[in-house]
């Protein structure tokens, strides 16, 4: 085997070793991308739920006011 062939074989072996060493990082990077996408979806859903909560709180306040007025009117009619 010539010196060139030996050098090429060593280079190929080194590249294979490097590729095997980088596999966990590649998997981690893919998993990170998945988690980032999932996080963005959760943040979007959270924003929707926060808006819904604010809307429900507003409706709840309106209903509370109406019920209070209705109770006051009933008390007035009953003379209490």
C-alpha positions as CSV (number, residue, x, y, z in Angstrom):
1,X,0.0,0.0,0.0
2,X,1.4,3.4,-0.9
3,X,1.8,6.3,1.4
4,X,-1.1,8.0,-0.3
5,X,-3.4,5.0,0.1
6,X,-2.4,4.8,3.7
7,X,-3.1,8.4,4.3
8,X,-6.5,8.2,2.5
9,X,-7.4,5.1,4.6
10,X,-6.5,7.0,7.8
11,X,-8.5,10.0,6.7
12,X,-11.6,7.9,5.9
13,X,-11.3,6.2,9.3
14,X,-10.9,9.6,11.0
15,X,-14.0,10.9,9.2
16,X,-16.0,7.8,10.1
17,X,-15.0,8.3,13.8
18,X,-16.0,11.9,13.6
19,X,-19.4,11.1,12.0
20,X,-20.2,8.6,14.7
21,X,-19.2,11.1,17.4
22,X,-21.5,13.7,15.9
23,X,-24.6,11.5,15.6
24,X,-25.8,12.3,19.2
25,X,-25.5,16.0,18.5
26,X,-27.5,15.7,15.3
27,X,-30.2,13.8,17.2
28,X,-30.1,16.4,19.9
29,X,-30.5,19.2,17.4
30,X,-33.5,17.5,15.8
31,X,-35.1,17.0,19.2
32,X,-34.5,20.6,20.0
33,X,-36.2,21.6,16.8
34,X,-39.2,19.4,17.8
35,X,-39.4,20.9,21.3
36,X,-39.1,24.4,19.9
37,X,-42.0,23.8,17.6
38,X,-44.0,22.3,20.4
39,X,-43.2,25.2,22.7
40,X,-44.4,27.7,20.1
41,X,-47.7,25.8,19.7
42,X,-48.1,25.8,23.5
43,X,-47.4,29.6,23.7
44,X,-50.0,30.2,21.0
45,X,-52.6,28.1,22.8
46,X,-51.7,29.9,26.1
47,X,-52.3,33.3,24.4
48,X,-55.7,32.0,23.1
49,X,-56.7,30.8,26.6
50,X,-55.6,34.1,28.2
51,X,-57.8,36.0,25.8
52,X,-60.7,33.7,26.5
53,X,-60.1,34.1,30.2
54,X,-60.2,37.9,29.9
55,X,-63.4,37.6,27.8
56,X,-65.0,35.4,30.3
57,X,-64.0,37.7,33.2
58,X,-65.7,40.5,31.4
59,X,-68.9,38.6,30.8
60,X,-68.8,37.4,34.4
61,X,-68.6,41.0,35.6
62,X,-71.5,42.0,33.4
63,X,-73.6,39.1,34.7
64,X,-72.7,39.9,38.3
65,X,-74.0,43.5,37.7
66,X,-77.2,42.4,36.1
67,X,-77.9,39.8,38.9
68,X,-77.2,42.5,41.5
69,X,-79.6,44.9,39.9
70,X,-82.2,42.1,39.5
71,X,-81.9,41.2,43.2
72,X,-82.2,44.9,44.2
73,X,-85.4,45.2,42.1
74,X,-86.9,42.0,43.6
75,X,-86.1,43.3,47.1
76,X,-87.7,46.6,46.3
77,X,-90.9,44.9,45.0
78,X,-91.0,42.7,48.1
79,X,-90.5,45.7,50.2
80,X,-87.3,44.6,51.9
